[in-house]
Amino acid sequence: MVFNEAARKLGFTERDSINISEFARRALGIDSHAADELFEATNTLADLERFVQALTVDSASRRRQ
């Protein structure tokens, strides 16, 4: 992955080996378990839609607190 400003903002340095899963986990603010679910190779579109729905609800709940 090319090191860029987005990677820098997420706390990566030029010395880090950045994989897309870790980059997305930090960018989306999700934990390792959620990232594993999101990037599961056998996910269907319906699985991804459920995941996005759950993430959206969780995010909205945190903003209200």
Summary of the structure (lengths in Angstrom):
residues: 65
radius of gyration: 13.7
end to end distance: 35.6
largest distance: 37.3
contacts: 132
relative contact order: 0.11
helix: 63%
strand: 0%
